[in-house]
Amino acid sequence: MSADTILVNARVHTLAPEHPHCDTIAIGGGRILDIGDTGLLAAHRDGSTEIVDLGGATVTPGLVDGHMHPIQGAETTMGIDFGGITDFATFTERLRAEAECLGPGEWVRGWNLDYALFAGRRISADSIEDAVHGLPCFLLFFDGHTALASHAALRLAGIHGGREFTDSSEIVLDSIGHPTGELREHTAYALVADTAPALSAKRLRKRVREILYRIAGTGLTGATVMNGDPATFDLLDELEHSGSGLPVRLMCGLGHQPGSDADTVRANIAARDRHGERWRGGLIKLFLDGVIDTGTAWLYEPDTQGMGGSSFWPDPGRYAETVRTYAEAGFQVATHAIGDRAIGAAIDAYLGAGVRAASGAPHRIEHLECLAEHDLHRLAAAGITASMQPLHMQWRAPDGSDSWTSRLDPRRAALAWRTGDVLRSGAPLALGSDWPVAQYDARIGLAWARLRREPGHPDAHVFEPAQRLSAYEALCGFTTGATRAQGDTDLGSIRPGNRADLTVWAQDPLAVSADELVHLPIHSTWIGGTRIYRAEN
Ligand SMILES: [Zn+2]
């Protein structure tokens, strides 16, 4: 059969054990026709075949981020990016500079706040009131689990005291019952976020498209999107049918909260099979706990401040029922479970509902930041996917003074991001970024998975060295691991019949050091045999 495109003069890591290397790839009808050497030219070339000389560049299966929020991120990354700022004076200076540019009634927005900013100080509206000049202000912490609102923002949102939520969300109050400005978990902070002016549909579309193109430019060809609703699917449809389509393949989850009603279930089930050319649904995303940093992760034993005893669901039994409802309706289920007890409860629920979705893919657990030994073995025995983000260790301090480590005793902190143990146990592993929580650039994610320390700083502290992954294992986490987690059997490796999603690197990502990898140029990305991104020059 004649090829549409033949890539020649490449160093190819197929990640297919039966044929691990080749130098030529023939592509036709969006799929890989054949792999081998230049002999393929004689077999598959005709007058219309495009021959692309890659000049010795390295080809791997397309990188896929196993967990990110590119669409929600278009909204939550509005305003000042506080990434890397841990000094309170610099933080308030930035706020002041922003507030001075705004008129009355305009909102100060910011994201990517580090908990370290508030070490030894309360997360409070009072602490920013002077800097924001009394303007409404909404700031989101890097993990998307905590927000800080100014007094004016609280007033505009009608928040004057506490409130009961259908999940573990909380309006934090001071000793006399006034809101401090700290809002824990989405249902609480959405009250303020939804009061702030929203992007118009047109601007949202534009921002999402820009973000997806930036993502493609870092070598990604796909991602699992961990939140959405049927309106998100409408947006993806619009993006796909305008301009040049989606620059990354997306599997997009639908959300269900503890307070969601039967209408949500009906709407989600009705949207289950919606898809476009490069996106599809079929996934439900649930939360079973929050984050360790604020005491909202669900732990077998309380954290060092006596917290961690409750799940995101007031009745965890309802979570298990919800898993069953969606599994029976044909969905794959992904559950956010960070604390050891949340992970154990997610495994229980999956075992109860049947660990495989109708698609054949196992259900999946997201994050697994503190994984108990007995649950590691249960995870592996059941074949449940562990979807992890080792680059989230960038917020840990070597001396254990950070909010994550200090909330756990040393015994449990040693069970952090057990990527090496997960692989050794035989459980499937997918890697990702959770952007906008951390950088979407998979080269950074790969480097953290390999190094477990800050890339580019060889002297930096290495967290749990035994959990480091080899270059090959890390690459598998962002390719075969992430695509299998989605239930895709024809992606993630370069073999005849598979869809031709490829990442082309200036040099071999398996041969360069992890410190160099973060600067390794991406030559091009390809989806279904179409070149999506190409580096200039
Ligand atoms: Zn996430």
Residues whose N, C-alpha, C, O or C-beta is under 5 A from the ligand:
A	BS01	ZN	M226 D434
